[in-house]
């Protein structure tokens, strides 16, 4: 069995389709393909990326696992509390909202302008339902069922790595796996191979091409900031990369 982990996507549909085509050619029914989260925001095609991810699951015979990233975490927190605006203000969320419903973007921008300083002083609620009701039920289920981590055959996948102080991987804190820990990856000394995204810590060659960041027994594959989506197969560590596709 092999595990193919796919890094942060951030609404970059051309890069995702490029990688899915490559991965489809090499996986078997015994393998697992693990997506590391941050499917949404920044790039223009968040909805289309989720469509592609669901289609890949339905078309492949291998196991497909979707992990939660910090961007999905904050979006889901907003869905529970319309007075919580950290996703909207700090995550380039309007790109995601626009991909689902341009009317929802206009509604939210108008509401923000009307609220003004009260948005911060009183934490005024915004009409996020304009966005969430535009999301297809299949997509709602996709986000609701994201996992914090995946572990098998000596490989541990999570969006942002682990807290190196927690030696038993099953005991890892969800916030460390989604948001990261400042002691990772340098402080990790465990036996399992940790594959993660999130950190935008790609190693660039002289031409500016991004490669995974390998520190000890950790592999960081968040390269999408450079327009390149990266995947890696474990245990042989074969790397797959898209062509460079700028999302905006």
C-alpha positions as CSV (number, residue, x, y, z in Angstrom):
1,X,0.0,0.0,0.0
2,X,1.1,3.6,-0.7
3,X,-0.2,6.9,0.6
4,X,-0.3,9.8,-1.8
5,X,-0.6,13.2,0.1
6,X,-1.7,16.3,-1.8
7,X,-0.8,19.7,-0.5
8,X,-2.8,23.0,-0.1
9,X,-5.0,23.9,-3.1
10,X,-6.5,27.3,-2.3
11,X,-8.9,27.5,-5.1
12,X,-6.3,26.8,-7.8
13,X,-8.3,24.5,-10.2
14,X,-5.8,24.2,-13.0
15,X,-3.1,23.0,-10.6
16,X,-5.5,20.6,-8.9
17,X,-6.7,19.0,-12.2
18,X,-3.0,18.7,-13.3
19,X,-2.2,16.7,-10.1
20,X,-5.3,14.6,-10.1
21,X,-4.5,13.4,-13.6
22,X,-1.0,12.4,-12.6
23,X,-2.2,10.7,-9.4
24,X,-4.9,8.8,-11.2
25,X,-2.2,7.2,-13.4
26,X,-0.4,5.7,-10.4
27,X,-2.8,4.8,-7.6
28,X,-4.3,1.3,-7.1
29,X,-7.3,0.1,-5.1
30,X,-4.9,-0.7,-2.2
31,X,-3.6,2.9,-2.0
32,X,-4.9,6.0,-0.1
33,X,-4.9,9.5,-1.5
34,X,-5.0,12.1,1.3
35,X,-5.7,15.7,0.7
36,X,-4.2,17.9,3.4
37,X,-6.8,20.7,3.6
38,X,-7.0,24.4,2.6
39,X,-9.1,23.7,-0.5
40,X,-10.7,27.1,-0.3
41,X,-9.8,30.9,-0.3
42,X,-7.3,33.0,-2.2
43,X,-7.7,31.4,-5.6
44,X,-10.9,32.0,-7.7
45,X,-12.2,28.4,-8.0
46,X,-12.9,27.1,-4.5
47,X,-16.3,25.6,-5.5
48,X,-14.9,24.1,-8.7
49,X,-12.1,22.6,-6.7
50,X,-14.5,20.9,-4.3
51,X,-16.4,19.6,-7.3
52,X,-13.2,18.1,-8.7
53,X,-12.3,16.5,-5.4
54,X,-15.7,14.9,-5.1
55,X,-15.6,13.7,-8.6
56,X,-12.1,12.2,-8.0
57,X,-13.5,10.2,-5.0
58,X,-16.4,9.0,-7.0
59,X,-14.3,7.9,-10.0
60,X,-11.4,6.2,-8.2
61,X,-11.4,2.8,-6.6
62,X,-8.7,3.8,-4.1
63,X,-9.4,5.2,-0.6
64,X,-9.8,9.0,-0.6
65,X,-9.3,11.0,2.6
66,X,-10.0,14.7,3.0
67,X,-8.4,16.5,5.9
68,X,-9.4,19.8,7.4
69,X,-7.2,22.9,7.0
70,X,-7.3,26.1,9.1
71,X,-9.2,27.9,6.3
72,X,-12.0,25.3,6.4
73,X,-11.9,25.5,10.3
74,X,-12.5,29.2,10.3
75,X,-15.2,29.0,7.7
76,X,-17.1,26.3,9.7
77,X,-16.7,28.4,12.8
78,X,-18.3,31.3,11.0
79,X,-21.2,29.1,10.0
80,X,-21.9,28.5,13.7
81,X,-21.6,32.1,14.7
82,X,-22.5,34.9,12.3
83,X,-20.7,37.4,14.6
84,X,-17.4,35.7,14.0
85,X,-15.6,37.5,11.1
86,X,-12.1,36.1,11.3
87,X,-12.6,34.0,8.2
88,X,-13.9,36.9,6.2
89,X,-11.4,39.4,7.4
90,X,-8.3,37.3,7.5
91,X,-8.5,34.5,4.9
92,X,-9.3,36.1,1.5
93,X,-12.7,34.5,2.0
94,X,-14.5,36.7,-0.6
95,X,-12.8,34.6,-3.3
96,X,-14.6,31.5,-2.0
97,X,-17.9,33.3,-1.5
98,X,-17.7,34.7,-5.1
99,X,-17.1,31.2,-6.5
100,X,-20.4,30.0,-4.9
101,X,-22.6,33.0,-5.4
102,X,-21.7,36.5,-6.7
103,X,-24.9,37.8,-5.1
104,X,-23.7,36.6,-1.7
105,X,-20.5,38.5,-2.1
106,X,-22.4,41.7,-2.9
107,X,-24.7,41.2,0.0
108,X,-21.9,40.7,2.5
109,X,-19.8,43.6,1.2
110,X,-22.8,45.9,1.5
111,X,-23.6,44.7,5.0
112,X,-19.9,45.2,6.0
113,X,-20.0,48.8,4.7
114,X,-23.2,49.5,6.5
115,X,-22.0,48.1,9.8
116,X,-18.7,50.1,9.7
117,X,-16.9,50.2,13.0
118,X,-19.8,48.4,14.7
119,X,-18.5,45.2,13.0
120,X,-15.5,45.4,15.4
121,X,-17.0,47.3,18.4
122,X,-20.2,45.2,18.8
123,X,-19.3,42.2,16.7
124,X,-22.4,42.9,14.5
125,X,-23.7,39.8,12.8
126,X,-23.4,39.7,9.0
127,X,-25.8,37.8,6.6
128,X,-23.6,34.8,6.0
129,X,-26.7,32.8,5.2
130,X,-26.5,34.3,1.7
131,X,-23.4,32.3,1.2
132,X,-24.1,29.1,3.2
133,X,-27.5,28.6,1.7
134,X,-25.9,28.9,-1.8
135,X,-23.6,26.0,-1.0
136,X,-24.8,22.6,-2.4
137,X,-25.7,20.0,0.1
138,X,-23.0,17.7,-1.1
139,X,-20.4,20.4,-0.4
140,X,-21.9,21.0,3.0
141,X,-21.4,17.3,3.8
142,X,-17.9,17.5,2.4
143,X,-16.9,20.2,4.8
144,X,-18.7,18.7,7.7
145,X,-16.9,15.4,7.4
146,X,-13.3,16.6,7.1
147,X,-10.9,14.7,9.3
148,X,-8.1,16.2,11.5
149,X,-5.5,13.6,10.5
150,X,-4.7,10.3,8.9
151,X,-2.2,7.7,10.1
152,X,-1.2,4.4,8.5
153,X,1.9,2.3,8.0
154,X,4.3,4.8,9.8
155,X,3.0,7.8,7.9
156,X,1.0,10.6,9.7
157,X,-0.7,13.3,7.7
158,X,-2.2,16.5,9.0
159,X,-2.7,20.0,7.7
160,X,-0.1,21.8,9.8
161,X,2.0,19.0,11.3
162,X,2.0,18.2,15.0
163,X,3.0,19.5,18.5
164,X,6.4,17.8,19.0
165,X,5.9,17.7,22.7
166,X,3.1,15.2,22.3
167,X,4.9,12.0,21.6
168,X,1.8,9.8,21.1
169,X,0.3,10.9,17.7
170,X,-3.2,9.8,18.7
171,X,-3.1,12.4,21.5
172,X,-2.3,15.3,19.2
173,X,-4.4,18.5,19.8
174,X,-6.6,19.4,16.9
175,X,-5.5,23.0,16.9
176,X,-1.9,21.9,16.5
177,X,-2.8,19.8,13.5
178,X,-4.9,22.5,11.9
179,X,-2.9,25.6,12.9
180,X,0.6,24.4,13.6
181,X,3.0,24.7,16.5
182,X,6.0,26.9,16.6
183,X,8.3,24.0,17.6
184,X,7.4,22.1,14.4
185,X,9.0,20.8,12.3
186,X,12.5,21.4,13.9
187,X,11.5,19.9,17.2
188,X,9.9,16.7,15.9
189,X,11.9,13.6,16.8
190,X,9.3,10.8,16.3
191,X,9.6,7.7,14.2
192,X,6.6,8.3,12.0
193,X,6.9,10.3,8.8
194,X,4.9,13.5,9.2
195,X,3.5,14.9,5.9
196,X,1.9,18.3,6.2
197,X,1.1,21.5,4.3
198,X,0.1,24.9,5.7
199,X,3.4,26.5,6.3
200,X,4.4,27.9,2.9
201,X,8.0,26.7,3.6
202,X,8.9,25.4,0.2
203,X,12.6,25.2,-0.7
204,X,13.2,27.3,-3.9
205,X,15.9,26.5,-6.4
206,X,17.8,29.2,-8.3
207,X,15.0,29.5,-10.8
208,X,12.4,29.9,-8.1
209,X,10.9,26.5,-8.5
210,X,9.5,25.1,-5.2
211,X,10.4,21.8,-3.7
212,X,9.1,20.1,-0.5
213,X,10.7,21.1,2.8
214,X,12.3,18.1,4.4
215,X,13.4,18.4,8.0
216,X,14.3,15.2,9.8
217,X,11.3,12.8,9.4
218,X,8.9,15.6,8.3
219,X,7.9,16.6,4.7
220,X,6.2,19.9,4.0
221,X,4.4,20.1,0.6
222,X,2.7,23.5,0.7
223,X,3.9,25.0,-2.5
224,X,0.7,26.6,-3.9
225,X,1.8,30.1,-3.1
226,X,4.3,29.6,-6.0
227,X,1.5,28.5,-8.3
228,X,2.6,24.8,-8.1
229,X,0.6,22.0,-6.4
230,X,2.7,19.3,-4.9
231,X,1.9,15.7,-3.9
232,X,4.2,13.0,-2.5
233,X,3.9,9.2,-2.3
234,X,5.0,7.4,0.8
235,X,7.0,5.3,1.4
236,X,9.1,5.8,-1.7
237,X,8.8,9.6,-1.6
238,X,8.1,10.0,-5.3
239,X,7.1,13.7,-5.9
240,X,4.4,14.8,-8.2
241,X,4.0,18.5,-9.1
242,X,1.7,20.5,-11.3
243,X,2.9,22.9,-13.9
244,X,2.9,26.5,-12.6
245,X,-0.6,27.8,-12.6
246,X,-1.2,31.2,-11.1
247,X,-4.6,31.3,-9.5
248,X,-5.2,35.1,-10.0
